[in-house]
């Protein structure tokens, strides 16, 4: 089992460019999450998907869109990147409502110039 | 928005010493989790506490959930260099699994 995988690991964008961060899990988990981590601020929830076919906003959704492509995959899209979106992005998954543990991917380090 | 405050932000200690990290909030959480994160990796769960007053032990790590389910602490006994990392507390208040993270405590244990 690979667990949660994320691509790419690193990315540099210019302001205004778009890109999609990919996330996949092979644990048959129902729920998936996207977080961003900034120095001194911990992890903040961007979007989540409680189950296949549903998505909802988290704490900091502005400037992002998501797609739950199927049960395995949950992608995060930046339509017009801004320097404020420079961050490390983590995808996570959870088995379901009665399970607390979230399993995190290795992260994508994004720099927007 | 529920806020979780961790203290201290940074701890540097010698091998063999003890340390305590605190996680405080003005809000009640249905459960609280502690994660450890190493550079270049995602957080990894250490423990989940769900009952007020609960104490859990994992080898040299002791986790406590406050009686009112608003605060928690992590105590490490006889710290080792392998305990070095960023310790994050995270609270959950709903069944969707949405987590509110603290800013983290960077622990450095030197030989």
Interface residues (C-beta under 8 A of the other chain):
Chain A: X4 X31 X33 X35 X40 X41 X42 X43 X44 X45 X48 X50 X56 X58 X59 X90 X92 X94 X97 X100 X101 X102 X103 X104 X105 X106 X107
Chain B: X1 X4 X9 X31 X33 X40 X41 X42 X43 X44 X45 X48 X50 X88 X90 X92 X95 X96 X97 X98 X99 X100 X101 X102 X103 X104
